[in-house]
Amino acid sequence: MKCSVCGKKIETTFLNKLVGTMMKDKKGKKKAVCSQCQKKHTTTELKEKL
């Protein structure tokens, strides 16, 4: 999967789980966000960018 904010490929663990998180946008759709974008931005900033 790719990050919805920066577009980079998100790493997965050996059980195919994302190294990041899933966030809901304004419409309620789930979007993937990488761990680096989580460190750079606050939760409210990420929701605005989605």
N, C-alpha and C positions, 0 to 999 in steps of 0.2 A: 504494500500500500504506500501511497504518497501522503505527505503532510498537506493539509488543506491550507496552511498559512504560507509556508516557504516552498513547498513543492519537492522537497528532498524525499528520498526513499526512507521509510521507517524500518528500522531493524526489527527482527523477530527473534524470539527465543527458540529453543529446540522443540518446544511444544506448539510452535506457530502462534504465540501470543505476542502482541505488540509491545515494544519498548516505548511507551508513550501512553496516551489516553484517548478516549472517544468523548467528544463534546457535542452537545446539541446546538444547532444554529437557531435563528429566530423562527424558522418554519417548523422546527422539531426534528429535522433530519440529523442523523449522527454523522459527524465528521472526525477524521483522525488527526491528531496533533502530536508532533514529535516532542521528545523530552527537552530538546534545546529551545524550542519555541516556548515551552512552559516556563523555562528559567528566565527567558528574556522579557516576557510579557505577563501582566496580571490577568486574572480570569476575565474581568470586564473588558479589557482590551482585546482578548482573544475572541470573545463572543461578538464584538463589533466587527472584527475582521472576517469572521465566518459569514 
